Amino acid sequence: MPVQTLKISFLLFVLATFQLTSSFGQKQYKIACVGFYNLENLFDTEDDTTIWDEEYTPSGRKNWDSTKYANKLNNMSKVIAELGTSASPDGLVALGVSEVENRKVLEDLVAHENLKDRNYNIIHYDSPDKRGIDVGLLYQEKYFKVKSSASYELKFDNDPNYKTRDQLLVSGEMDGELVHIIVAHWPSRRGGQAASEPRRVDAAKLGRHIIDSLLTIDPASKIILMGDLNDDPVNVSVKEYIKAKAKISKVKKGDMYNTMYDHYKNGNGTLAWNDAWNLFDQLIISESLTSEDASSYVFHKSVVYNKEYLKQKEGRFKGYPHRTHAGGQYLNGYSDHFPVFMILKKEVKG
């Protein structure tokens, strides 16, 4: 993994320079950055008759042609290429993504000029979502060596015909340490937050089932649940069913820690709706990643990547994420969500 030399302070961390000053002396750390990005409808231009993708075709409502598709790939790859580079020159070791139509769009994305030098590999499964949008994982094999992957279908007992995104589990070694990454895109708030909440509770139950299965095998499992949860860190699905705590000091055996809670508390969101901010894009980690002992990888910092160029510059939605479409108009933006990432650190001995 890329190694950065840090002067350690437990009081101050300046991300841009890595200068940490204190009487504790100097330590060296290996840095690994892991993130998530909702790519907002990354569709190709072909009509797939098995899904509802007609609007993203040249003859569809959005007049989605090869030029717009190329613009979308350029915009998404630009952002992804920047994520984590202030902490590690090679950027993200792994990136979970959502709202992608198929494997082909991910292949086009990682082959783009902005990203091709990273040599990202892809984990992707087609899900039963009616619109055909899936989750996936991009990863740099030289830093994250995949051992296994699986896709878990989300089913609803009270509505067996409702189809949505699968949840993806990828297990791999990061500098010899086994790390499990769960990528999710929980059901939307269509119909209202309260009315749709039971579906997200079911999604949380599935996520928690995957977590518990891993912890049963190894109670010290290093687990990262990431995704667009369509709920905030304070909602019941996240707090009670995932058991994601707001403070590391409150995390007990079997609990998770929500690395995004402080961002939410401080008013930093990843998407805006009706003049209010939400933080749906979350990075939630198991207890073993919260340790103060950095002899193996542990959590250091999380980031909402909300650079100015990713924001709408004018009008009613000034300051909102600058998206691809809004109000039926093509904006040639990025996504309706800001990406998030976190920094993991591991002390270099000797």
Buried (B, 14 or more C-beta within 10 A) or exposed (E): BBEBEBBBBEEEBEEEEBEBEEEEEEBBBBBBBBBBBBBBBBBBBBEBEEBEBBBBBBEBEBEBBEEBBEBBBBBBBBBBBBBBEBBBEBBBBBBBBBBBBBBEBBEBBBEBEBBEEBEBBBBBBBBBBEBBBBBBBBBBEEBBEBEEBEBBEBEBEEEEEBBBBBBBBBBBEBBEBBBBBBBBBBBEBEEEEEEBBBBBBBBBEBBBEBBEEBBEEEEEBBBBBBBBBBBBBBBEBBBEBBBBBBEBEEBEEEBBBBBBBEBBEEEBBBBBEEEEBBBBBBBBBBBBBBBEEBEBBBBBBBBBBBEEEBBBEEEEBEEBBBBBBBEEEEEBBBBBBBBBBBBBBBBBEE
